[in-house]
Amino acid sequence: MRVDQSTQPAIEAATVMLVRDRASVEVFLLERHIDSDFVGGAWVFPGGKVDEADAWLPPSALAGHPPAALAEHVGDGSATALCVAAIRETFEESGVLLAHRTTGPVTAADLRSDSYLAARSKLADRNSKWDWSGWLADERLRLDLTALVWWSWWVTPMGVHRRFDTKFFVATLPESQVAVHDNIETTNSRWARPVMALQAAKSGSVSIILPTRMNLQKLAGYPSTTSIVVAGTALDFARPRIEPRLIIGDDGQVLVDHESFDHPEPV
């Protein structure tokens, strides 16, 4: 993490925690390329910044509505753009497409097809901005906004060089779909029980940044994907805006703190 004296505006971003049921709940994690300009080498959830074009998809490319609680906070238009970004980034980085065709669900065979692989590659190309609305129409696809459950809200502390205002969502892995890293921005992937991922981070065998750790900790308290979805859609589910502040520990280590934390945390 690069600390900067100047404060940069936080960029709108969306992240998706894909979950599935096995012996217990598992969540999908990606290892970012070691040379990435953002948290290189860290294990993260699929996600990224909201693009301007995420607000431009025609209604025919969308199914359902964004989470009501999110729309209440940011408005329908911004909520839809956040959900589109979440689905787009998840497809790009994990190959999982939260969408359905007019003829039925998206299958593993679809995701392996030349058309879908090419679309994923074009979305990942940072040298050009690809409008995927035409491809969605050709494939008779509609992005499933109802697949997303708004889970938490994190903002990078002031003083950090790159800041993000990130909405974290939960989505259950669709049946017949397989998640796999893209070998571009991410170089490895795994499904893990939240508690095991946290133990790996504590031991130092993997790098997991604070918002990811805190969301893993929150997920670890639920026995099934159904219980996660039910909790996240409840009217009284709390999603406070968490923007920690940077502090310097006695040993010179950069820490972050927030009123909701039990103690200052390493970044």
C-alpha positions as CSV (number, residue, x, y, z in Angstrom):
1,M,0.0,0.0,0.0
2,R,1.4,3.4,-1.0
3,V,0.7,6.2,1.5
4,D,0.4,9.7,0.0
5,Q,0.1,13.0,1.7
6,S,-2.5,14.1,-0.9
7,T,-6.0,12.7,-0.6
8,Q,-7.4,11.3,-3.8
9,P,-11.2,10.9,-4.4
10,A,-12.4,7.4,-3.8
11,I,-13.3,5.6,-7.1
12,E,-16.7,3.7,-7.2
13,A,-16.0,-0.1,-7.2
14,A,-17.9,-3.3,-6.8
15,T,-16.8,-6.7,-5.5
16,V,-18.5,-10.1,-5.5
17,M,-18.1,-12.8,-2.9
18,L,-19.1,-16.0,-4.8
19,V,-20.2,-18.6,-2.3
20,R,-21.2,-22.3,-2.6
21,D,-22.3,-25.1,-0.2
22,R,-19.9,-28.0,0.4
23,A,-19.4,-29.6,3.9
24,S,-19.7,-25.9,4.9
25,V,-19.8,-22.6,3.1
26,E,-16.9,-21.9,0.7
27,V,-16.0,-18.6,-0.9
28,F,-14.0,-18.1,-4.1
29,L,-10.7,-16.2,-3.9
30,L,-8.3,-15.0,-6.6
31,E,-4.6,-14.3,-6.3
32,R,-3.7,-11.0,-7.9
33,H,-0.7,-10.9,-10.2
34,I,2.4,-10.1,-8.2
35,D,3.1,-7.1,-10.5
36,S,-0.4,-5.7,-10.2
37,D,-0.5,-1.9,-9.4
38,F,-3.1,-2.7,-6.7
39,V,-2.5,-5.2,-3.9
40,G,-0.2,-7.4,-6.0
41,G,0.1,-10.9,-4.7
42,A,-2.9,-10.6,-2.4
43,W,-5.9,-12.9,-2.4
44,V,-9.1,-11.1,-3.2
45,F,-12.7,-11.5,-4.4
46,P,-13.5,-10.8,-8.0
47,G,-14.3,-7.1,-8.6
48,G,-13.1,-3.7,-9.9
49,K,-14.1,-0.1,-10.6
50,V,-17.3,1.0,-12.1
51,D,-17.0,2.1,-15.7
52,E,-19.1,4.8,-17.2
53,A,-20.5,2.4,-19.7
54,D,-21.9,0.2,-16.8
55,A,-24.7,2.8,-16.6
56,W,-25.5,2.6,-20.3
57,L,-26.7,-1.0,-20.8
58,P,-30.2,-1.0,-22.2
59,P,-33.1,-2.4,-20.0
60,S,-33.3,-5.4,-22.4
61,A,-29.9,-6.5,-21.1
62,L,-31.0,-6.6,-17.5
63,A,-33.2,-8.8,-15.5
64,G,-34.7,-7.7,-12.2
65,H,-33.7,-4.8,-10.0
66,P,-30.7,-4.0,-7.9
67,P,-30.9,-4.6,-4.1
68,A,-33.5,-2.3,-2.7
69,A,-31.3,-1.2,0.2
70,L,-28.6,-0.2,-2.2
71,A,-31.0,1.8,-4.4
72,E,-32.2,3.7,-1.3
73,H,-28.6,4.7,-0.5
74,V,-27.3,5.7,-3.9
75,G,-30.3,5.9,-6.2
76,D,-31.6,3.4,-8.9
77,G,-29.2,4.5,-11.6
78,S,-26.0,4.2,-9.5
79,A,-27.2,1.0,-7.9
80,T,-27.8,-0.5,-11.4
81,A,-24.3,0.6,-12.6
82,L,-22.7,-0.9,-9.5
83,C,-24.5,-4.2,-10.1
84,V,-23.6,-4.3,-13.8
85,A,-19.9,-3.6,-12.8
86,A,-20.1,-6.4,-10.2
87,I,-21.4,-8.9,-12.8
88,R,-19.0,-7.7,-15.5
89,E,-15.9,-7.9,-13.3
90,T,-16.9,-11.3,-11.9
91,F,-17.3,-12.7,-15.5
92,E,-14.0,-11.2,-16.5
93,E,-12.0,-12.4,-13.5
94,S,-13.6,-15.7,-12.6
95,G,-15.5,-16.8,-15.7
96,V,-18.8,-16.9,-13.8
97,L,-21.6,-15.1,-15.5
98,L,-24.6,-14.0,-13.3
99,A,-27.1,-14.0,-16.1
100,H,-29.6,-16.1,-17.9
101,R,-30.5,-16.6,-21.6
102,T,-34.1,-16.3,-22.9
103,T,-33.8,-20.0,-23.6
104,G,-32.5,-21.1,-20.2
105,P,-29.6,-20.8,-17.7
106,V,-26.0,-20.2,-18.7
107,T,-24.2,-23.6,-18.7
108,A,-20.6,-24.7,-18.3
109,A,-20.6,-25.5,-22.0
110,D,-21.6,-21.9,-22.8
111,L,-18.7,-20.6,-20.7
112,R,-16.3,-22.8,-22.6
113,S,-17.5,-21.7,-26.0
114,D,-15.5,-19.5,-28.3
115,S,-18.1,-16.8,-28.0
116,Y,-18.0,-16.5,-24.3
117,L,-14.2,-16.9,-24.1
118,A,-13.7,-14.1,-26.6
119,A,-16.1,-11.9,-24.7
120,R,-14.2,-12.5,-21.4
121,S,-11.0,-11.7,-23.2
122,K,-12.3,-8.5,-24.7
123,L,-13.6,-7.3,-21.3
124,A,-10.1,-8.0,-19.8
125,D,-8.3,-5.9,-22.5
126,R,-7.2,-2.7,-20.7
127,N,-6.1,-1.2,-24.0
128,S,-9.6,-0.8,-25.3
129,K,-13.1,-0.3,-24.0
130,W,-15.4,-3.0,-25.4
131,D,-19.2,-2.4,-25.4
132,W,-20.6,-5.8,-24.6
133,S,-24.2,-4.8,-25.0
134,G,-24.2,-6.1,-28.6
135,W,-22.8,-9.5,-27.5
136,L,-25.3,-9.8,-24.7
137,A,-28.1,-9.2,-27.3
138,D,-26.6,-11.6,-29.8
139,E,-26.4,-14.3,-27.1
140,R,-29.9,-13.4,-25.8
141,L,-28.4,-12.8,-22.3
142,R,-29.8,-10.7,-19.5
143,L,-27.7,-9.8,-16.5
144,D,-29.4,-11.1,-13.3
145,L,-29.4,-8.2,-10.9
146,T,-31.4,-10.2,-8.4
147,A,-28.4,-12.6,-8.0
148,L,-26.6,-10.0,-6.0
149,V,-27.0,-9.4,-2.3
150,W,-25.5,-6.2,-1.0
151,W,-23.3,-7.3,2.0
152,S,-21.0,-4.4,3.1
153,W,-19.5,-1.0,2.2
154,W,-15.9,-0.2,2.6
155,V,-14.0,3.0,1.7
156,T,-10.1,3.2,1.5
157,P,-8.7,5.5,4.2
158,M,-7.7,9.0,3.3
159,G,-4.0,9.3,2.7
160,V,-3.8,6.1,0.6
161,H,-2.6,6.8,-3.0
162,R,-5.4,4.7,-4.6
163,R,-8.8,4.9,-2.9
164,F,-11.9,3.0,-3.6
165,D,-15.5,3.3,-2.5
166,T,-16.5,-0.3,-2.7
167,K,-19.8,-2.1,-2.4
168,F,-19.4,-5.8,-1.5
169,F,-22.0,-8.2,-2.8
170,V,-22.7,-11.9,-2.2
171,A,-23.8,-14.2,-4.9
172,T,-24.4,-18.0,-4.9
173,L,-22.4,-19.8,-7.6
174,P,-24.9,-20.8,-10.3
175,E,-25.4,-24.5,-10.9
176,S,-23.3,-25.9,-13.7
177,Q,-20.9,-22.9,-13.7
178,V,-17.2,-23.2,-12.8
179,A,-15.0,-20.4,-11.5
180,V,-11.5,-20.1,-12.7
181,H,-8.9,-17.2,-12.7
182,D,-8.1,-15.3,-15.9
183,N,-4.3,-15.7,-15.9
184,I,-4.1,-11.9,-16.6
185,E,-4.9,-9.9,-13.6
186,T,-5.0,-13.0,-11.4
187,T,-2.7,-16.0,-11.5
188,N,-4.3,-18.5,-9.1
189,S,-7.7,-19.2,-7.5
190,R,-9.2,-21.4,-4.9
191,W,-12.4,-22.2,-3.0
192,A,-11.9,-22.0,0.7
193,R,-13.9,-22.0,3.9
194,P,-13.7,-18.4,5.3
195,V,-12.2,-19.6,8.6
196,M,-9.4,-21.5,6.7
197,A,-8.6,-18.4,4.6
198,L,-8.4,-16.3,7.7
199,Q,-6.1,-18.8,9.4
200,A,-3.8,-18.8,6.3
201,A,-3.7,-15.0,6.4
202,K,-2.9,-15.0,10.1
203,S,0.0,-17.5,9.6
204,G,1.4,-15.3,6.8
205,S,1.1,-18.0,4.2
206,V,-1.1,-15.8,2.1
207,S,-1.7,-12.0,1.9
208,I,-5.3,-10.8,2.5
209,I,-6.1,-7.1,2.9
210,L,-8.3,-5.9,5.7
211,P,-11.7,-5.4,3.9
212,T,-11.4,-9.0,2.5
213,R,-10.5,-10.3,6.0
214,M,-13.4,-8.6,7.6
215,N,-15.9,-9.8,5.1
216,L,-14.5,-13.4,5.4
217,Q,-14.9,-13.0,9.2
218,K,-18.5,-12.0,8.7
219,L,-19.2,-14.9,6.3
220,A,-17.7,-17.4,8.7
221,G,-20.6,-17.0,11.0
222,Y,-23.2,-18.6,8.6
223,P,-23.8,-22.3,8.1
224,S,-25.1,-22.2,4.5
225,T,-25.4,-20.0,1.4
226,T,-29.1,-19.8,2.0
227,S,-28.6,-18.4,5.5
228,I,-26.2,-15.8,4.0
229,V,-28.7,-14.7,1.4
230,V,-31.6,-14.6,4.0
231,A,-29.5,-12.5,6.3
232,G,-28.3,-10.1,3.6
233,T,-31.8,-9.4,2.3
234,A,-33.3,-8.9,5.8
235,L,-34.7,-5.3,6.3
236,D,-32.6,-4.9,9.5
237,F,-29.3,-6.1,8.0
238,A,-26.6,-3.5,8.9
239,R,-24.2,-2.3,6.2
240,P,-22.5,0.7,7.7
241,R,-20.1,2.8,5.6
242,I,-16.7,1.8,7.0
243,E,-13.9,4.2,6.2
244,P,-11.0,3.4,8.5
245,R,-8.3,6.0,9.4
246,L,-4.6,5.5,9.0
247,I,-2.5,5.5,12.2
248,I,1.2,4.7,12.9
249,G,1.8,2.1,15.5
250,D,4.5,2.4,18.2
251,D,6.8,0.2,16.0
252,G,6.3,2.4,13.0
253,Q,3.9,0.0,11.3
254,V,1.0,1.5,9.3
255,L,-2.3,0.4,10.8
256,V,-5.9,1.3,10.3
257,D,-8.6,1.9,12.9
258,H,-12.3,2.4,13.0
259,E,-14.9,2.8,15.8
260,S,-16.3,-0.7,14.8
261,F,-12.9,-2.4,15.3
262,D,-11.9,-4.0,18.6
263,H,-8.4,-2.8,18.0
264,P,-6.2,-1.2,15.2
265,E,-5.6,-3.7,12.4
266,P,-2.8,-4.1,9.9
267,V,-3.7,-3.2,6.4
